């Protein structure tokens, strides 16, 4: 905020600077609030804290509940559906994971034009997403579960949360399910046949890509990899915002494309949690040199 101070008296200058400081403080406060909201206002918040004054879960612009938005009355916690601070599942490539990996066998995408084959046999990061999104196990099937409201400690017995599951319908919330399993539109509940979905568990650019550049890519129609500041993370894209790059995951010393490459589960600024706005096919063209 710029203020012309050349012709102001001392008192006027003091007042102007005070107004400027107040304005900057308000901007900082708003920024802080926006940064703090994160996942809380998205459909990945499955607890009761994701409710507005009208009792709707992340309502759409018309003030109605959006189809597929679900929550349980069993807890107001947010992170617990995916993460736990103690005794986490260390098998998947995901931090402090609070769910068992699905025991499903998947039919993965294949094509004669692909260099390299997709596989989910290596505890790929995509399995943590599929632990909800293949629809085979309940969303409240957690390793460490919060007790009911007012209780203390966690329930590690495998019993589901005491509470009712609800699903957003237009125009109101309705009773959804007793099992807690995801039952949503096809783009949300993928099932175990992934042959009609973007390949996951696939080596980036056909394989042999273990660092920067494209020299080792089997398929040259891909953009080069960018190395993260911590020297252990890799992504594709030129955005100055790290989370707006397409992330690659290290799977058996190979950089692979997973669900989280294109989707940021904690941020729904863009539709379907995409890392970047897909205007002009920006998501595809971040990786594919076409």
C-alpha positions in Angstrom: 0.0 0.0 0.0 1.7 3.2 -1.2 0.9 6.7 0.3 2.2 10.0 -1.0 3.8 11.6 2.0 5.5 14.7 0.5 3.0 17.3 1.6 1.7 15.7 4.8 2.3 17.2 8.2 3.8 15.2 11.0 0.4 14.4 12.5 -1.1 13.5 9.1 1.9 11.4 8.3 1.6 9.5 11.5 -2.1 8.9 10.9 -1.4 7.8 7.3 1.2 5.3 8.4 -1.2 3.9 11.1 -3.9 3.4 8.4 -1.3 1.7 6.2 -0.1 -0.6 9.0 -3.7 -1.5 9.8 -4.4 -2.3 6.1 -1.3 -4.5 5.9 -2.2 -6.2 9.1 -5.7 -7.0 7.8 -4.2 -8.3 4.6 -1.8 -10.5 6.5 -4.6 -11.8 8.7 -6.7 -12.7 5.7 -3.7 -14.4 4.1 -3.1 -16.3 7.4 -6.7 -17.4 7.6 -6.8 -18.6 4.0 -3.5 -20.5 4.5 -4.8 -22.1 7.7 -8.1 -23.3 6.2 -6.4 -25.8 3.8 -8.2 -29.1 3.8 -10.9 -28.1 6.4 -13.3 -26.8 3.8 -12.9 -29.5 1.2 -14.8 -32.8 0.7 -11.7 -34.6 2.1 -12.8 -33.3 5.5 -15.0 -36.2 6.5 -15.8 -35.0 10.1 -18.5 -32.8 11.5 -16.2 -29.7 11.4 -17.0 -29.5 7.6 -20.4 -28.0 8.1 -21.8 -24.5 7.4 -24.5 -22.6 9.3 -27.2 -24.3 7.2 -25.9 -27.8 8.0 -24.4 -28.4 4.6 -21.1 -30.0 3.8 -18.9 -27.8 1.5 -22.0 -26.4 -0.3 -21.9 -25.5 -4.0 -22.3 -21.8 -5.2 -26.1 -22.3 -5.1 -26.0 -22.9 -1.4 -26.8 -26.6 -1.8 -24.9 -29.6 -0.6 -22.8 -31.1 -3.4 -23.4 -34.6 -4.5 -20.7 -36.9 -3.2 -19.7 -34.8 -0.2 -19.8 -37.1 2.8 -19.2 -36.8 6.5 -19.7 -38.8 9.7 -21.3 -37.5 12.9 -18.7 -39.7 14.8 -15.9 -37.1 15.1 -15.1 -33.5 14.3 -11.4 -34.4 13.5 -10.1 -33.9 10.1 -6.6 -35.4 9.6 -7.4 -38.7 11.4 -9.1 -40.2 8.4 -5.7 -40.4 6.6 -3.0 -39.7 9.2 -2.0 -40.7 12.7 0.8 -39.4 14.9 1.6 -42.8 16.3 1.8 -46.5 15.2 1.2 -45.5 11.5 1.2 -47.9 8.6 4.8 -47.6 7.2 4.2 -49.8 4.1 2.9 -47.1 1.7 4.8 -44.1 0.4 2.7 -41.7 2.5 3.4 -39.9 5.8 2.0 -41.5 9.0 -0.7 -43.3 7.1 -3.7 -44.3 9.2 -5.3 -46.9 7.0 -4.6 -50.4 5.8 -3.8 -50.6 2.1 -6.5 -52.2 0.0 -6.2 -55.9 -0.6 -7.6 -55.5 -4.1 -6.1 -56.7 -7.4 -6.3 -53.9 -9.9 -6.5 -53.9 -13.7 -4.2 -51.1 -14.7 -4.2 -49.0 -17.9 -2.2 -50.3 -20.8 -1.6 -49.0 -24.3 0.6 -49.9 -27.3 1.9 -46.4 -27.3 3.3 -46.5 -23.7 6.9 -46.9 -22.9 7.0 -48.9 -19.7 4.2 -50.7 -17.9 2.0 -49.6 -15.0 2.1 -51.5 -11.8 0.7 -51.1 -8.3 2.7 -54.0 -6.9 5.2 -51.9 -5.0 3.0 -50.2 -2.4 2.9 -47.2 -4.6 1.6 -43.9 -3.3 -1.6 -44.4 -5.4 -2.7 -47.2 -3.1 -3.3 -44.7 -0.3 -5.8 -42.9 -2.5 -7.4 -46.1 -3.6 -7.8 -47.2 0.0 -10.9 -45.0 -0.1 -11.4 -44.4 -3.8 -11.7 -48.0 -5.0 -14.8 -48.3 -2.8 -13.9 -51.6 -1.3 -13.3 -50.6 2.3 -15.0 -48.2 4.7 -13.7 -44.7 4.9 -13.6 -45.0 8.7 -11.6 -48.2 8.6 -8.6 -46.7 10.3 -5.6 -48.1 12.3 -6.1 -45.6 15.1 -9.6 -44.2 15.5 -10.8 -41.3 17.6 -13.3 -42.2 20.3 -16.7 -40.7 20.2 -17.2 -37.0 21.1 -16.0 -36.3 24.6 -14.0 -39.5 24.9 -10.3 -39.8 25.4 -7.7 -41.8 23.5 -8.0 -43.9 20.4 -9.7 -47.1 19.4 -7.4 -49.5 17.6 -9.7 -52.5 17.6 -10.8 -51.9 14.0 -14.4 -51.2 15.0 -15.9 -48.3 13.0 -16.7 -45.0 14.5 -20.0 -44.7 16.4 -21.9 -42.2 14.2 -24.1 -41.9 11.2 -22.7 -41.3 7.7 -24.3 -38.6 5.5 -24.0 -37.8 1.9 -24.6 -34.4 0.2 -27.5 -34.5 -2.2 -29.2 -31.6 -4.0 -30.7 -29.7 -2.3 -30.2 -31.2 1.2 -28.1 -33.6 3.2 -29.6 -37.1 3.5 -28.8 -40.2 5.5 -26.2 -42.1 3.5 -24.8 -45.3 4.7 -24.2 -47.7 7.6 -21.0 -49.1 6.2 -19.1 -45.9 5.6 -17.9 -47.1 2.2 -17.6 -44.5 -0.5 -20.5 -44.6 -2.9 -20.1 -41.7 -5.3 -20.0 -40.7 -8.9 -17.7 -42.8 -11.1 -14.9 -40.3 -11.3 -14.7 -40.4 -7.5 -15.3 -44.2 -6.9 -12.9 -45.8 -9.3 -13.4 -49.4 -8.4 -10.7 -51.9 -9.1 -10.7 -51.7 -12.9 -8.4 -48.8 -13.7 -8.1 -49.6 -17.4 -10.1 -46.6 -18.3 -8.2 -44.2 -16.0 -4.9 -42.3 -16.3 -2.1 -44.8 -15.7 -0.7 -44.7 -12.2 2.3 -46.6 -10.9 4.0 -46.0 -14.3 7.6 -44.8 -14.8 7.8 -41.2 -15.9 8.7 -40.7 -19.6 8.9 -44.4 -20.1 11.5 -45.1 -17.4 15.3 -44.7 -16.9 14.5 -41.3 -15.5 16.4 -41.1 -12.2 17.4 -37.5 -12.3 17.3 -34.3 -14.2 17.2 -33.9 -18.0 15.7 -36.1 -20.7 18.7 -38.0 -21.9 17.6 -41.3 -20.2 13.9 -41.0 -21.1 12.7 -43.8 -23.3 10.0 -41.5 -24.5 11.2 -38.0 -25.5 7.7 -36.5 -25.7 7.9 -35.6 -22.0 9.1 -32.4 -20.3 12.2 -32.6 -18.1 12.2 -33.2 -14.4 12.8 -30.4 -11.8 14.6 -31.3 -8.6 13.3 -30.0 -5.3 15.4 -27.8 -3.0 15.8 -30.7 -0.6 17.4 -32.7 -3.4 15.2 -35.7 -2.7 11.9 -34.6 -4.4 11.2 -34.4 -8.1 8.5 -32.7 -10.1 7.6 -31.5 -13.5 6.6 -27.9 -14.4 7.9 -24.4 -14.2 5.6 -22.8 -11.6 7.3 -20.9 -8.8 4.8 -22.5 -6.4 6.1 -26.0 -5.6 2.7 -27.5 -5.1 1.6 -26.4 -8.6 4.2 -28.7 -10.2 3.3 -32.2 -11.1 5.0 -34.3 -8.4 6.9 -37.6 -9.1 7.3 -40.3 -6.5 10.3 -42.6 -5.9 9.2 -46.2 -6.2 11.9 -48.8 -6.2 14.4 -46.1 -7.2 12.3 -45.2 -10.2 10.4 -41.9 -10.6 6.7 -42.8 -11.1 3.5 -41.0 -11.9 0.9 -41.5 -9.2 -2.5 -40.1 -8.2 -0.8 -37.4 -6.2 1.2 -36.3 -9.3 -1.8 -34.4 -10.6 -4.0 -34.1 -7.5 -3.2 -32.3 -4.2 -5.4 -34.0 -1.6 -5.2 -31.0 0.7 -6.2 -28.3 -1.7 -9.3 -28.0 -3.8 -8.6 -24.6 -5.2 -8.9 -26.2 -8.6 -11.6 -28.7 -9.6 -11.1 -32.3 -8.4 -8.1 -31.2 -6.4 -5.9 -30.6 -9.5 -2.5 -29.1 -8.7 -3.0 -26.5 -11.5 -6.0 -25.1 -13.3 -6.6 -27.2 -16.4 -7.4 -24.2 -18.7 -6.0 -25.0 -22.1 -5.1 -28.6 -21.0 -2.5 -27.1 -18.7 -2.4 -30.3 -16.5 -1.6 -32.6 -19.5 0.9 -30.2 -21.1 2.9 -29.8 -17.9 4.2 -33.3 -18.4 3.5 -34.1 -22.1 5.6 -32.2 -24.7 2.9 -32.0 -27.4 
